């Protein structure tokens, strides 16, 4: 498998498959994880990097600085770390073996579960955390050059996460101390199993068709939007869509939706992938709403209260461009 293919494959695991052996907080006599903002007001802010159309954070893990991608396609508390020389310097205590994938999945990746990790970001400390480490032989540390792993639920599930794309700053607030003071709209994401959440959106297609879809929120996605057409025969593929390999598993086409309406906000000419191939969240998954969409808002995720706040920012009217990774022309005859 080519490096690009393996990169896309792992992206699918991060997106839709939690650990097949889930972590119980107090199992095996381990201490309970803790999640603490150091300031009295329960709020802290720090910068992030927009790296290959994803949010990249500098995170201290066991005293060493790592670069971790922020993802919420599936919320699970364990870090995912790409095993290799940098991860070896963390002096991790390896425990039982785990797998990234569903039981019986031939593409599942064997990995090691570790515990007792301390995670620090500016003004916040997380103790007794867990991580899943891919084997060094998988070469993910080389495939994902510039990235050391993924951080997800240990932030989104325990803090209100505000992402300010204008100033490239993330703010974490303890839920009990959060009060929204922006001018945006409050929306209600719905749980979709396995730690995913969906949000209703209205699509205005090129031919005038109007449809409502419920895509999964996915900051780790590859396209601004990806639609699974298996059960949605009412969604027309644009006539000028280009055949494309949207990922290792997703063959289809890439085109544009004339308007994407989220709440009271409307984005125009949104680059969208269309595929008949079923996603790993199952046949009821209608699509994915990717990071390039959220980058046009100051976005606040309050999962504890099932609320998403969107406030248009300076990028709101920017043109949607084709994603820089994860898109290849479809093979002729395939």
C-alpha positions as CSV (number, residue, x, y, z in Angstrom):
1,X,0.0,0.0,0.0
2,X,1.3,3.4,-0.9
3,X,2.1,6.0,1.8
4,X,-0.8,8.1,0.7
5,X,-3.2,5.2,0.7
6,X,-2.0,4.2,4.2
7,X,-2.4,7.7,5.4
8,X,-6.0,7.8,4.1
9,X,-6.7,4.4,5.6
10,X,-5.6,5.5,9.1
11,X,-7.7,8.6,8.7
12,X,-10.8,6.3,8.2
13,X,-10.0,4.5,11.5
14,X,-9.7,7.8,13.4
15,X,-12.8,9.0,11.9
16,X,-15.3,6.2,12.5
17,X,-13.8,3.4,14.6
18,X,-13.3,3.7,18.4
19,X,-11.2,1.2,20.2
20,X,-12.5,-2.3,20.0
21,X,-11.4,-2.8,23.7
22,X,-12.8,0.3,25.4
23,X,-11.2,1.8,28.5
24,X,-13.0,1.7,31.8
25,X,-11.9,4.5,34.0
26,X,-11.2,2.6,37.2
27,X,-10.4,-0.9,35.8
28,X,-7.4,-2.8,36.9
29,X,-7.0,-0.6,39.9
30,X,-6.0,2.4,37.9
31,X,-6.5,5.9,39.2
32,X,-9.4,7.9,37.8
33,X,-8.5,10.4,35.1
34,X,-8.6,14.0,36.0
35,X,-9.3,17.1,33.8
36,X,-8.4,20.5,35.3
37,X,-8.0,24.0,34.1
38,X,-5.5,25.8,36.3
39,X,-7.0,29.3,36.4
40,X,-9.7,30.2,38.9
41,X,-12.2,31.1,36.2
42,X,-11.9,27.7,34.6
43,X,-10.8,29.0,31.2
44,X,-7.5,28.8,29.3
45,X,-6.5,29.8,25.7
46,X,-3.6,28.7,23.5
47,X,-2.6,28.9,19.8
48,X,-3.0,26.2,17.2
49,X,-1.6,25.6,13.7
50,X,-3.7,25.1,10.6
51,X,-1.7,22.2,9.1
52,X,-2.9,20.5,5.9
53,X,-6.4,21.7,6.5
54,X,-6.4,20.3,10.1
55,X,-6.0,21.7,13.6
56,X,-2.6,20.9,15.0
57,X,-1.8,21.4,18.7
58,X,1.5,21.4,20.6
59,X,0.8,19.1,23.6
60,X,3.1,18.1,26.4
61,X,2.8,14.4,27.0
62,X,4.8,13.0,30.0
63,X,7.0,16.1,29.8
64,X,7.7,15.9,26.1
65,X,6.2,18.2,23.4
66,X,4.2,16.4,20.7
67,X,2.2,17.7,17.8
68,X,-1.3,16.2,17.9
69,X,-4.2,16.7,15.4
70,X,-7.5,17.7,17.0
71,X,-10.3,15.5,15.9
72,X,-14.0,15.0,16.9
73,X,-15.3,12.6,14.2
74,X,-15.5,10.0,17.0
75,X,-15.1,11.0,20.6
76,X,-12.9,8.7,22.7
77,X,-10.7,9.8,25.6
78,X,-7.5,7.9,24.7
79,X,-4.8,9.6,22.7
80,X,-3.6,8.0,19.5
81,X,0.1,8.1,19.2
82,X,2.2,7.0,16.2
83,X,4.9,4.7,17.5
84,X,8.5,5.6,16.7
85,X,11.6,7.3,18.1
86,X,9.8,10.4,19.4
87,X,7.2,8.3,21.2
88,X,9.9,6.1,22.7
89,X,11.3,9.1,24.6
90,X,8.0,9.3,26.6
91,X,8.9,6.3,28.8
92,X,5.4,4.9,28.5
93,X,4.2,2.0,30.6
94,X,2.8,-0.5,28.1
95,X,0.0,-2.7,29.1
96,X,-2.4,-4.9,27.2
97,X,-2.6,-5.0,23.4
98,X,-5.5,-3.3,21.7
99,X,-6.7,-2.9,18.2
100,X,-8.0,0.0,16.1
101,X,-10.9,-1.5,14.4
102,X,-14.0,-3.7,14.8
103,X,-13.7,-7.3,15.9
104,X,-13.0,-9.5,12.9
105,X,-12.0,-6.5,10.7
106,X,-9.1,-7.7,8.5
107,X,-7.8,-4.1,8.3
108,X,-7.7,-3.6,12.1
109,X,-4.4,-2.3,13.4
110,X,-2.7,-3.9,16.3
111,X,-1.6,-1.4,18.9
112,X,-0.4,-1.1,22.6
113,X,-2.5,0.4,25.3
114,X,-0.7,2.6,27.8
115,X,-1.9,4.3,31.0
116,X,-0.8,6.8,33.6
117,X,-0.1,9.5,31.1
118,X,0.0,13.2,32.1
119,X,-1.1,15.6,29.4
120,X,-0.5,19.4,29.6
121,X,-1.6,22.3,27.4
122,X,-1.1,25.9,28.5
123,X,-3.3,26.3,31.6
124,X,-4.7,22.8,31.6
125,X,-3.6,19.5,33.1
126,X,-5.0,16.0,32.5
127,X,-3.7,13.2,34.7
128,X,-4.0,9.4,34.6
129,X,-4.8,9.4,30.9
130,X,-4.6,6.5,28.5
131,X,-3.2,6.3,25.0
132,X,-3.1,3.8,22.1
133,X,0.3,3.5,20.4
134,X,0.7,2.1,16.9
135,X,3.7,-0.2,16.4
136,X,6.8,1.5,15.1
137,X,6.9,-1.1,12.3
138,X,3.7,0.4,10.9
139,X,5.7,3.6,9.9
140,X,2.8,5.9,10.7
141,X,5.4,8.3,12.3
142,X,6.9,8.6,8.9
143,X,3.7,8.7,6.9
144,X,2.3,11.5,9.1
145,X,5.4,13.6,9.0
146,X,5.0,16.6,11.3
147,X,2.3,14.9,13.3
148,X,2.7,12.6,16.3
149,X,-0.9,11.5,16.9
150,X,-4.5,12.6,17.6
151,X,-6.2,14.1,20.5
152,X,-10.0,14.0,20.7
153,X,-12.5,13.2,23.5
154,X,-10.2,14.1,26.4
155,X,-10.7,17.7,25.4
156,X,-14.2,17.7,23.7
157,X,-15.9,15.4,26.3
158,X,-14.6,17.3,29.3
159,X,-14.4,21.0,28.3
160,X,-16.2,23.5,26.2
161,X,-14.0,23.9,23.1
162,X,-14.0,27.3,21.3
163,X,-12.0,27.5,18.1
164,X,-11.2,31.0,16.9
165,X,-9.9,30.6,13.3
166,X,-9.4,34.3,12.8
167,X,-6.8,34.5,15.6
168,X,-5.8,30.8,15.5
169,X,-6.6,30.3,19.2
170,X,-8.4,27.6,21.1
171,X,-10.1,28.3,24.4
172,X,-11.0,25.5,26.8
173,X,-13.6,26.2,29.6
174,X,-14.8,23.9,32.3
175,X,-18.5,23.2,31.5
176,X,-19.8,24.4,34.9
177,X,-18.2,27.8,34.3
178,X,-19.1,28.3,30.6
179,X,-21.4,31.1,29.5
180,X,-21.8,31.8,25.8
181,X,-21.4,35.6,25.1
182,X,-21.0,35.6,21.3
183,X,-23.4,36.7,18.6
184,X,-23.7,33.4,16.8
185,X,-26.4,30.8,16.6
186,X,-26.8,27.8,18.9
187,X,-27.5,24.5,17.2
188,X,-28.1,21.0,18.6
189,X,-26.0,18.1,17.4
190,X,-27.4,14.7,17.9
191,X,-25.6,11.6,19.1
192,X,-25.0,9.0,16.3
193,X,-23.4,6.1,18.1
194,X,-19.8,5.2,18.7
195,X,-19.1,8.8,19.9
196,X,-20.2,10.6,16.7
197,X,-22.6,13.5,16.4
198,X,-24.7,14.7,13.4
199,X,-26.0,18.1,12.5
200,X,-29.0,18.8,10.1
201,X,-28.1,20.8,7.0
202,X,-30.0,21.9,4.0
203,X,-28.4,21.4,0.5
204,X,-29.3,23.4,-2.5
205,X,-28.0,21.4,-5.4
206,X,-26.9,22.6,-8.9
207,X,-30.1,21.4,-10.5
208,X,-32.4,23.2,-8.0
209,X,-33.0,20.2,-5.8
210,X,-33.3,20.9,-2.1
211,X,-32.5,18.1,0.4
212,X,-31.9,17.9,4.1
213,X,-29.0,15.7,5.3
214,X,-27.6,14.9,8.7
215,X,-23.8,14.7,8.3
216,X,-21.4,13.7,11.1
217,X,-19.3,16.5,12.5
218,X,-15.7,15.7,11.6
219,X,-12.7,18.1,12.2
220,X,-10.5,15.2,10.9
221,X,-12.2,14.9,7.6
222,X,-10.6,15.2,4.2
223,X,-13.2,17.1,2.2
224,X,-15.4,20.1,3.3
225,X,-18.3,17.7,2.9
226,X,-18.7,14.1,1.9
227,X,-22.1,12.6,1.1
228,X,-22.9,8.8,1.2
229,X,-25.6,8.2,-1.4
230,X,-26.4,4.6,-0.6
231,X,-29.7,5.4,1.1
232,X,-30.1,8.9,-0.3
233,X,-31.2,8.4,-3.9
234,X,-32.8,11.9,-3.7
235,X,-29.3,13.6,-3.7
236,X,-28.3,14.3,-7.4
237,X,-24.6,14.3,-8.3
238,X,-23.8,17.5,-10.2
239,X,-23.4,17.0,-13.9
240,X,-19.9,18.6,-13.9
241,X,-18.6,16.4,-11.0
242,X,-15.3,14.8,-11.7
243,X,-14.7,11.1,-11.1
244,X,-12.4,10.7,-8.1
245,X,-11.0,8.3,-5.6
246,X,-12.0,10.1,-2.4
247,X,-10.0,7.8,-0.1
248,X,-8.9,4.2,-0.2
249,X,-12.5,3.0,0.5
250,X,-14.5,5.8,-1.1
251,X,-14.7,5.9,-4.9
252,X,-17.1,8.5,-6.4
253,X,-16.8,12.0,-7.7
254,X,-16.0,15.5,-6.5
255,X,-18.2,18.5,-7.3
256,X,-19.8,21.4,-5.7
257,X,-23.1,22.0,-3.8
258,X,-24.6,25.3,-4.8
259,X,-25.5,26.2,-1.2
260,X,-25.0,24.6,2.1
261,X,-27.3,25.9,4.8
262,X,-26.4,25.3,8.4
263,X,-29.0,27.0,10.7
264,X,-29.3,30.5,9.5
265,X,-26.0,30.6,7.7
266,X,-25.5,29.8,4.0
267,X,-22.1,28.8,2.4
268,X,-21.9,28.8,-1.4
269,X,-20.2,26.5,-3.9
270,X,-19.1,24.0,-1.3
271,X,-16.6,21.4,-2.5
272,X,-18.3,18.0,-1.9
273,X,-17.4,14.4,-2.4
274,X,-20.2,12.0,-3.6
275,X,-19.9,8.2,-3.0
276,X,-22.1,5.2,-3.1
277,X,-19.7,3.3,-0.9
278,X,-20.9,2.8,2.7
279,X,-18.8,4.5,5.4
280,X,-17.7,2.6,8.4
281,X,-20.3,4.3,10.6
282,X,-22.8,2.1,8.8
283,X,-25.5,2.5,6.1
284,X,-27.4,5.1,8.1
285,X,-24.5,7.6,8.0
286,X,-25.5,10.3,5.4
287,X,-22.3,12.2,5.2
288,X,-19.4,14.0,6.9
289,X,-19.0,17.8,7.6
290,X,-15.3,18.5,7.4
291,X,-12.8,21.0,8.9
292,X,-12.9,23.5,5.9
293,X,-16.6,24.2,6.8
294,X,-15.9,24.9,10.5
295,X,-12.9,27.1,9.6
296,X,-15.4,29.7,8.3
297,X,-16.8,30.2,11.8
298,X,-15.7,30.9,15.3
299,X,-16.9,27.4,16.4
300,X,-17.8,26.4,20.0
301,X,-18.4,22.8,20.8
302,X,-20.3,22.2,24.1
303,X,-20.9,18.5,24.0
304,X,-22.0,18.3,27.6
305,X,-25.0,20.4,26.7
306,X,-25.4,19.0,23.2
307,X,-24.8,22.5,21.7
308,X,-22.8,23.9,18.9
309,X,-22.3,27.6,18.5
310,X,-21.5,29.0,15.0
311,X,-20.5,32.6,14.4
312,X,-19.2,33.6,10.9
313,X,-15.6,34.9,10.8
314,X,-13.4,36.6,8.3
315,X,-13.1,33.4,6.2
316,X,-16.9,33.0,5.8
317,X,-17.0,34.1,2.2
318,X,-13.7,32.5,1.1
319,X,-13.8,30.2,-1.9
320,X,-13.8,26.5,-1.1
321,X,-10.7,24.9,-2.7
322,X,-10.1,21.3,-3.5
323,X,-8.5,19.5,-0.4
324,X,-4.7,19.2,-0.4
325,X,-4.8,15.5,0.6
326,X,-7.0,12.5,0.2
327,X,-8.1,13.1,-3.4
328,X,-6.9,11.2,-6.4
329,X,-8.4,10.9,-9.9
330,X,-10.4,7.7,-10.3
331,X,-8.7,5.0,-12.4
332,X,-10.0,4.6,-15.9
333,X,-12.5,1.8,-16.1
334,X,-12.8,1.6,-12.3
